Amino acid sequence: MFERARRLFASLALAAATAIAPVTSTAQAQVPYLQLPASQPKYAAIVVDAKTGEVMYAKRADSPRYPASITKVMTLYLAFEALAAGRLKLDDAIIVSPRAAAQAPTKLGLRAGDTITVQDAILAMTTKSANDMAVALAEKLGGTEPRFAAMMTLRANELGMRNTRFVNASGLPDSRQISTARDIAILSRAVMRDYPQYYGFFGAKNFTHRGVTMRNHNGMLNTMPGVDGIKTGYTNASGFNIAVSAVRDNRRLITVVLGAPSTAVRNNNAEDLLLTGFSVMARRDRGEKITVAQNLFEPEPTGPVMRPSVAQGDGEQDGLKIVLASAPPPASASRTRLVESDATALRGKKGGKWVVQVGAFKSKADAKEQITFVSKRFGKHFKVANGEVGAKVGGSYRARFSGYTEASAKDACQALKAKRLACMVVRPT
């Protein structure tokens, strides 16, 4: 447990006290504050009790940050949702599109037209952080990556991730794609709660595909006992990010560190926060009233270096919890009645009934999936409507809902457009 105590002052200057063995090197205690992770302008962090949601420590936890490849956790969350609902199987084949094949590294490197199973695509994402597989999986589930990104943002908001927006499935650089340390902790906790049967994918230490073995980018799986996930990320704009979870003495912590200056500093800081969190939990069991903040201090800088403001300190978090805003998603598809009709019958509905069209697709299966998605996510506007897939017209199958008044049809469309989803009101003919 104390194997990395020599590093504590060099990361967050962890005050050993009674929690961890004392630091033996006085040189480490003299590390300038500017070199410590918390002094970095991109830095943000949070430590959460995975069981209760208690925020044990937070530093700039609500400041906007670029999530980089931690984005893939949300991509995988939606994949796990589809697997649990039976809309996707691990041995289903994914055809790699030209768009997916053209993604920037890191990637698996499959060519357009190649196929890969869902399971291998997932492993390529959790280990190698393959951008091409993230896009391929997004297209499998959402038809297009932009549409899938809208689904990601919507689900994130439903989970309580109030300051997150996704515009791609991989985490490749885009200034519009933002999140926070707190939101990423919420997502991490949601994956464990909702899909424990698939969480093990994040703990795979390596993955072999076509004879090539790739190691997981999350080196903490190999260096810290108890770590079993979750995901790393890096871009020039984001710095070095990690969402990591570990179990010790039947307790689980989630730690998110964003904006570190290097892989080593990031991992060291995340480990120090985990060790401190576990120590605090053990001391509480012995009756001590203590917080993580009482085991951490940040030395004042010397010279003209200005100490950055602390937006979130542990003291401000006392008693607060991260809350998952939604219940676990249903295992079955939406209860909205899905019927097939031809275009003539759909156009022939009289009596002042209006129709809402939510997309046109090349395959009937995609049209049906869109109806299921819309009815599930926007039940307020679609629960009393009939989802209908018309005959192929102009090369496309139209996904529609019928049974609206003019006003209710416009309200339903407005709800979809607010989430950047396609929608069109069709007046009765």
Buried (B, 14 or more C-beta within 10 A) or exposed (E): BEEBBBBBBBBBBBBBEEBBEEBEEEEBEEBEBBEBBBBBEBBBBBBBBBEEBBBBBBBBBBBEBBBBBBBBBBBBBBBBBBBBBEBBEEEBEBBBBEBBBEBEEBBBBBEEEBEBBBBBBBBBBBBBBBBBBBBBBBBBBBBBBBBBBBBBBBBBBBBBBEBBBBBBBBBBBBEEBBBBBBBBBBBBBBBBBBBEEBBEBBBBEEBEBEEEEBBBBBBBBEEBEBBBBBBBBBBEEBBBBBBBBBBBEEBBBBBBBBBBBEBBBBBBBBBBBBBBBBBBBBBEEEEEEBBBBBBBEBBEBEEEEEEBEEEBBBEEBEEEEBEBEEEEBEEEBBEBEBEEBBBEBBEEBEEEBBBBBBBBBEEBEBBBBBBBBBBBBBEEBBEEBBBBBBBBEEEBBBBBBBBBEEEBBBBBBEBBEEBEBBBBBBEBE
